[in-house]
């Protein structure tokens, strides 16, 4: 892992040691977040997620061992590489620290350069391990027909379809997109399974495969009259009756595009409102259906929207990694920032899902996705 933009949380109560090790880490190019004990460190973690934690053991209010125990309990923090830093490098401390899953145990007497070197090694090993796991999952996913990454958008005569996906910490997560080509229509399925990282990916992998096969089966029964609301209604019944799948919480959008004209139909189950850009009127509005959570009740009903697009019009759908994006100051800015970003694009010909997401993050001063972030764009050709 490159030290560029890599954040290290340094937890150390002695001012001299904090200054020494903090300076050494900064000289290596790391951004250093500081705390004087475990209580302060937890408050830092509530605001920012560091790439690694270097922590003293003997500290007031909450010592390093207790702080590590709190880290382990939290699903958001327990995968962060953790290194103990202490002046008391006796056997008992080392055994206890390693038993708590620490990456390494560094005596302060080893010096600041050794701390920086061991930290770099821990980050590299974690990055290599992540790449190995992602590669193996990708291979397994291809074998089962459910991909980690969205398939290439279909080419259409009257539309440009584009998407962009950025996984949280580059680990496969809960967002998924699938395209189902039919005779006269193309179905787009966009889902967001609750959670992040590996746990969300496991649910998303199972859920995406289940939904893909179920939607294909339902759509084949409809022949030419493909209706997203009816697909959601039947899918809901199937999910409700499946105990394992019904335990997952998933927001889902289904878009049906007619190949022969500019009519699209939309069904939306607990997903965020879509944004529609009227090219001719230069207007941006949000559109939403009033639909419940999938699998909550057996006889749930789902609304449907039908839109006749005009050349140049665009439709955008996004998951909570964009809609709930927070600025560097912690302000929730995603939805309004997205609308303002779309207004700022003057050259509609060059617009793309990736450009929009990057612009939203740049405006909000977000350096990386805080959740799985997925954007779908459907544009009527001019």
HELIX and SHEET records of a PDB file:
HELIX    1   1 UNK A   15  UNK A   27  1                                  13    
HELIX    2   2 UNK A   38  UNK A   47  1                                  10    
HELIX    3   3 UNK A   64  UNK A   73  1                                  10    
HELIX    4   4 UNK A   91  UNK A   99  1                                   9    
HELIX    5   5 UNK A  108  UNK A  110  5                                   3    
HELIX    6   6 UNK A  112  UNK A  144  1                                  33    
HELIX    7   7 UNK A  168  UNK A  170  5                                   3    
HELIX    8   8 UNK A  197  UNK A  222  1                                  26    
HELIX    9   9 UNK A  228  UNK A  241  1                                  14    
HELIX   10  10 UNK A  243  UNK A  246  1                                   4    
HELIX   11  11 UNK A  320  UNK A  323  1                                   4    
HELIX   12  12 UNK A  334  UNK A  344  1                                  11    
HELIX   13  13 UNK A  348  UNK A  350  5                                   3    
HELIX   14  14 UNK A  353  UNK A  363  1                                  11    
SHEET    1   A 5 UNK A  31  UNK A  35  0                                        
SHEET    2   A 5 UNK A   7  UNK A  11  1                                        
SHEET    3   A 5 UNK A  52  UNK A  56  1                                        
SHEET    4   A 5 UNK A  81  UNK A  86  1                                        
SHEET    5   A 5 UNK A 104  UNK A 107  1                                        
SHEET    1   B 5 UNK A 159  UNK A 166  0                                        
SHEET    2   B 5 UNK A 373  UNK A 380 -1                                        
SHEET    3   B 5 UNK A 314  UNK A 318 -1                                        
SHEET    4   B 5 UNK A 274  UNK A 278 -1                                        
SHEET    5   B 5 UNK A 283  UNK A 287 -1                                        
SHEET    1   C 5 UNK A 175  UNK A 181  0                                        
SHEET    2   C 5 UNK A 185  UNK A 193 -1                                        
SHEET    3   C 5 UNK A 250  UNK A 258 -1                                        
SHEET    4   C 5 UNK A 263  UNK A 269 -1                                        
SHEET    5   C 5 UNK A 305  UNK A 308 -1                                        
END                                                                             
